[in-house]
Amino acid sequence: MLPPSARREACFLYRHAAAVPHPDTTRPINRLNQLASLTTARRSRKLRNSSLQDPQMYVLRTGLERLLAAYEPNPALIMDGRYDILTANRGVQALLGDLPKFLLEPPMNAIRITLHPEGLAPRIRNLSEWRAHLLERIDRQVTLRPSSELKELFNEVSAYPAPGSDGDGQAHASLGAEHYPLALPLQIQAGETILSLISTVTTFNTPMDVTVSELAVETFLPADPETAQALQVAMKGAPVV
């Protein structure tokens, strides 16, 4: 027996199937996509659009704060759908503490901070690969779900000088994909140490709020023992963002 929600969904699709225009009836995937669009539109009307600071978001907000604290000393942050940083732990502050003030003023944007010539970019050892990874990530999002804000961000950061384009000697040799057996690391210079960090992104599987659906928790895990030790040292005394 189907649960009530599933029966209602089936009835909705049945009633509206005949009304869906499908110019190419020989390709069932077209019709399925159209039905999926109707279903998505129907569901989206149910979603709230709350601020993370709203009282009803207290449980989520405090849970996320505990999650970020538990990841320390590993850098971890929470972003919205525009890659603006909503909050971060002390591991992130240890990496960003010496950046120019204008990059750290709200809304702090993770992509801008990473790729801006006065941001982390000069310290990223594999900037060519990391830049390509981030630009591809945003471009894919804009293609799948058009967003004027993300498109504007893409146009801005893609116009930043590419590694080695101005001959300033800041670019470092690419290691090549064969040197990354598991995932592309972020290799960033921190004093005399090169931190090697693997990025993971966590999202909510069953959001009932637009804000929640766009939240992403990005964590940078140490790819080697040297990085793990350096993160422990770097975080000592770092203030919370």
Secondary structure, 3 states (H helix, E strand, C coil): CCCHHHHHHHHHHHHHHCCCCCCCCCCHHHHHHHHHHHHHHHHHCCCECCCCCCHHHHHHHHHHHHHHHHHCCCCEEEECCCCEEEEECHHHHHHHCCCCHHHHCCCCEHHHHHHCCCCCHHHECCHHHHHHHHHHHHHHHHHHCCCHHHHHHHHHHHCCCCCCCCCCCCCCCCCCHHHCCCCCEEEEEECCEEEEEEEEEECCCCCCEHHHHHCEEEEEEECCHHHHHHHHHHHCCCCCC
